[in-house]
Amino acid sequence: MLNLGMLSEMAKDASKTGRRTLISAVTDLFLSAKDREAEQVSILFGDIVMRVLGELEAETRMALSSRVSSHPAAPRDLITTLARDEISVAQPVLEHSPVLTDEDLVDLATSQSMDHLDAIAGRAQLDETVTEALVENGSDEVVTKVACNAGASLGESTFTKLVDRARNSEPLLEALARREDLPQEVVANLASMVSEELRERLQAVGGDQSLADNMAGRAMEEVKARASRVGQSMAQAKKVIEAVRAGKTSLEEAVAHFAKADKAAELGILLATVNRLPPASVSSLVYAKSDKPLIILCKANKLDVSAFKHILTMRARRLGSGVHELNDAMKRYEGFSVQAAKVALAELLKSMTQPGGADEDDGSDGADEGVFRVSKKRAGAKAP
């Protein structure tokens, strides 16, 4: 075991080799200290190392940083000094040291090199104040690394800045699309930015499900809210609906008109009016997670394939559906009979007007399953 006399003898050797030997010895002493000795040994360790730190070559400082980077009792002065050293020395401390406070990290993020910021961005946990500083001062690479870090907490203003920067950075856009903590406002913005190619790539690796679910939920909420304000939406839809009622415009033409203009609420009101259904419930079906109720409604109204395709295209733009999903829905629509659809629509109407039906839910899985059990039994038809 080392004692003070041995340390004193080591300290007399001022050569590079002597300093390296001294630092290695006192580091061994610090790392092997028992809990009851940790505080005293830490003080001694810090005092000795700080006295000679300026004389140590980079290789020795790198080894020191690596060895003490994860130790919770490492001397604070030493850790903060190492954190400001050249990146090869600072990186282990920046990435792992529990001694660095959020205030320390914010200060480092506003004063050090981009390599230092990149190292901080890789920490297992990052507070909102730290991520804000990194996004404010970091390069695209640093900011993308923050967005990829599941342990990084992001505040609302930071999310807003990330979305802004993502307009010119597909890697950042992809990183944001993979996060599971996206605020609804961010989902709405991302929905308009994510290209179909990126959506398909994300879906292929299974990384897009959270975004897809959030986008679906957000879309339904927006459309249902608009459809509930019938006065406002009806003012825009009234002329088209009256033309359909008067036989001046076909239902297919009206559907295509609203779908091409991305007016899901007005489309819902149109279909609801034709079928005497609650507008909010019908509008919610457009962006429901399952497209089964939508297929039933459109088929029961004998919409031709081209009109239904316009609805699917509008739906795909908002939900990020790929070409494969669209083609699959088209095939199911073509294979579902009008007679079976009318039977299923009657059951769907019941689910919409009863407590716990589609009007109070999302118009998807739970209600769908009941509808199709009945349609199979009564109509003997294959469900879409």
N, C-alpha and C positions, 0 to 999 in steps of 0.2 A: 504493500500500500504506500502511496505517496504521502509524504509529510511536508511541512513547511520548509524544512531544511533542504530537502531534495528539490523542491520548487525553486528555492532561492539559488541553488547551484545551477539549475537549468536556465534561470533568468539571466545569469551572468554571461551566457553564450549569446552574443548579439548577431551571430551569423544567420544566414537564411535557414540553414539546416537546424541551427540551435533554436530559432524561433518556431520552426515547424514542429520540432520535437516537443517544445514547451506547450504549444497550443494543442497538439494531439494528446499530451498527458493530462492537461487540465480539463480537456473535453471528456476524456475517459472518466476522470474523477467526477465531473458533473453528471454525466449520463448514468453512472452507476450508483449515485447517492441514494440512500434510503429516504423515504418520505419525511421522516423526522429531521433529516439533515439537509433536505433539499433547499430550504431558504438560505441557510448559512453558506452552503456550497455554491449556490447560485450567485450570491454576493461576491464571494471570493473569485469565482470563475469570471464573472463579468468585469471585476476590477482588473484582473490580470490581462484578459483578452483585450479590453479597451485600451490598455496602456501600450500594447504592441501592435494593435490592429493596423495602424498606418504603415508599419514596417513589413507586413506580410505580403508575399507575392500573391497574384490572383489565384493561382492553383490552390494555395493553402486556404485562402478565404472561401473559395468554392467548396472545398471539403468541409470546412467549418460550418458554412451555411447549410449544406446538405444534412449534416449530422444533427444540428440543433433546430432545424426548420419546423419540426412537428412537436417539439417539447413545450408543454404548457408553462413550465417554470423558467424558460430561457430569459435571461436578463433583457428587460425592455430596451435599454439604450443600445445594446448590441443588435437586437433584432431590427430596430428602426434604422440603425446605421447600415446594416447589411441590405435592407430593403432599398436603400438609395444608392447602393454600389452599382457597378456595371451589371448588365442583365445576367451574365453567366454566373455571377455571385448572388444576385438578388432573387433570381427566379424561384428557387426552392422555398424561400421565406415568403415571397409574395403569394405563392400558390397554396401554402400549407400552414403557415404560422398562426396559431390561435392567439398569440400575444398581440398581434396587430388589431387595433380596434377599427370600427367603421369610420371613425374620424380620421385615423391614420390612413386608411385606404382611400378615402375621399381626397385627402391632401396629396397622396401619392398620384392619384388619378389626374390631378390638376397640375402636377409639377414635373412628372417624370416622362421618360421616353415612351414611344408607342409600344416598344417591347415590354416595358414594365406594365403598361395598361393591359396588354395581351395576357400577361401572366396572371394579373389580378382577375381578369375575366374568366379564368379557368378554375377559380376557387369553388369548393364544394357548395358553399352557401354565400350568397351575396344579398346584403340589405338593399332596400329601395334607394336609399341615399347614395350608395356606392354605384349601383347600376345607372342611376341618373348621371353621376359624374362621368362614368365610362362612356355613356352614349353621347353626352355633351362634348367630350374631348377626344373620343376615340375615332380611329379610322374605320372604314367599312369592314375590314377584317375583324377588328376588335368588337365592333357593334354586333356583327354576325355571331361571334363567339358568345357574347352575352345572351343573344336571343336563343342560341342553341343550348345554353346552360339551364337545365331544368331546376337547379337549385338557386337560380337568380330571381329574386322578387322584383317585379316591375310595377311601378306606379302608373296611374292613368296618363300623366303627362309624358312619361317615358315611352309608353306604348304609342302615343300619338307621334312622337318624334321618330320612333322606329318605323311606323307606317309611312311617314313622309319620306324617309331615306330608302325604304323598300321599293319605292316607285322606280328607282334607278339601279336596283341591286337584286337580281333574282336569287342569289344565295341567301340574302337576308329575308326576302319574301318567303322562300321555302322554309327557312328556320322559324319564322313567325307562324306559318301555316301548321307547323308541327306542335306548337305549344298547346297545352291543355288548359291554360288559365286566361284565354283571350276574353277581354270584355266584349259585350255585345256590340258596342260601337265599333270596335276594331274589326270584328267579324264582318260587319256590314261594309267597311272600307276594303277589307281584303277580298271580299267576294267579287268586287268589280275589278280587282287588279290581277287575280290569279288567272293565268292563261289556261286554256284547255289542255295544252301540252303538259304544263306543270301539274295540273290536277291529276291527269292520268298517271304521271310519274309518281306522284305522292300516293295515289291509290294503289299502284302496283307494288309498292313496298309497305303498304299498310299504315302509312304515316298520316293519312289525310282524314281518318275517321272522326277525330275530335272536331276538326274544322267543319267537316261535312255535317255532322250532327248539330253543331252550333249554328251553321248557316241555315240549316233547315228550320230549326227552332226560331231563329231570328226572322226568317222570311215569313213564316206562318203568323208570328206575332204582329208583324207590320201589316200584312194583308188583312188579317182578321180585324185589327183595330180600324183600318180604313173602311172596311166593309161595314163595320158596326156604325160608322158615321154615314148612314145611308144618304142623308140629305146632301152632303158634300159630293160623295161619289156618284150618286144618282144624277146630279146636275150634269156630270160629264157623260154619263152612260145613257141618259134618258132618250135622246134622239135616236140613238142606234137601236135601243130596245123597242121603242115605238115603231120604228121601221120594220123590225122583225115581226112584231105583233100584227102590223098592217099588211104583211106579206110583201113589202117593198124590198126588203133585204132578207136573204136567207140566213138561217142560223149559222151556217158554215162561214159566210162572209163576215158576220158580226164577230164570231169567235176569232177569225183570222185578224180582223181589225184590232181587237183588244190585245191579242197575244203578240202581234208584231210590235205594238206600241208598249209592250211590257206593262200593261195595265191589268194586273191580276185581280185587284179588287173589283174593277168594273166587269171583268170577265165572270167573276163569281156572282155578281149581282145579276148579270144576264142569265146565267145558267139557273140561278136560284129562282128568278122570275118565271122562266119558262116551266120550271118544275114545281113551283110553289113551295120552295124550301127556304129555310133561314139563310139570308145572304152571308152572314159571318161563317156559318158552318160550311157552306159550299166553297167560299173563298179559301178557307183553311185547307181544303182537300188539294188545292193546286200545289201547295208546297209540303204536303204531308210526307212523312218518311216513306210510306208505302204509296205506290201509285194505283193500287187496286181499286179503291173507291172512285178515283177519277176515271178509270177505265169503265167502271160500271155506269157512272153518270153519263159519260159521253156516248157510250154504246147504246144506252137506253134511249138517248135522243137521236139515234141514227146519224151521228156526226160521221162524215166520211173521213177516210184515212188522212187526207191532206190537212183537214181542219184539226184533227187530233194531233198531228205532227207539229203544228204551230204551237199548240199548248205545251207539248213535250219540250220543244226547243226553248220556249220561255222558261220553263221549269229548270231545264239543264243549265241555262245561263246563271241562274241564281244558286242552284244547289251544287254546281260543279260536276254534274253527271257527264260521263264520257259517251263516246259514240256507241260503244258496246251496250250500255244501259239503255240508250235511246232506241237502238235497233231491237233490243229484246222486248221493250215495252210495245213497240209497233207490232211485232209478231204476235204478242199476247192479245193485243187489241183486235187484230185481224181474225184471230182464231176464236174469239168470244162471240157468241150469238146474241142478237138483239133480244130474243125471247128470254134467254137466261139473264141478261142484263136487267130487263124490266122486273123480273122476280127479285133479283138481288137489290135493285133500287128500292123496292118497297120495304125490304128489310133494313136497308141503310137509312131510309127515312125514319123508321121507328127508332133506330139507334141515335139519330140526331135529335129527336124530340123527347127522348126519355132521359132522366138523370143518369149521369155517367156515360152518356153517349158522346158522339163526335163533337157536339157543340161545346162540351166541357173538357174534352180531351184533345188529342192532336189529330184526330181523324185518321189514325193509322192502325197499328197492329192489332190492338185489342178488339176494336169494333170490326176490323176487316175479317178477322177469323170467324166471328159469329155470322157475318153476312155470307161468307163463302161456304160455311157448313150448310146453311139453309139453301143456298143456290144450288149446291151439288145435289142435295136430297130432293128438292122439289122440281128442279129443271133438268136434272140429269146431265148437266153441262159441265165442262171443264172450266174451273175458275181461271181468271187471267193471272 
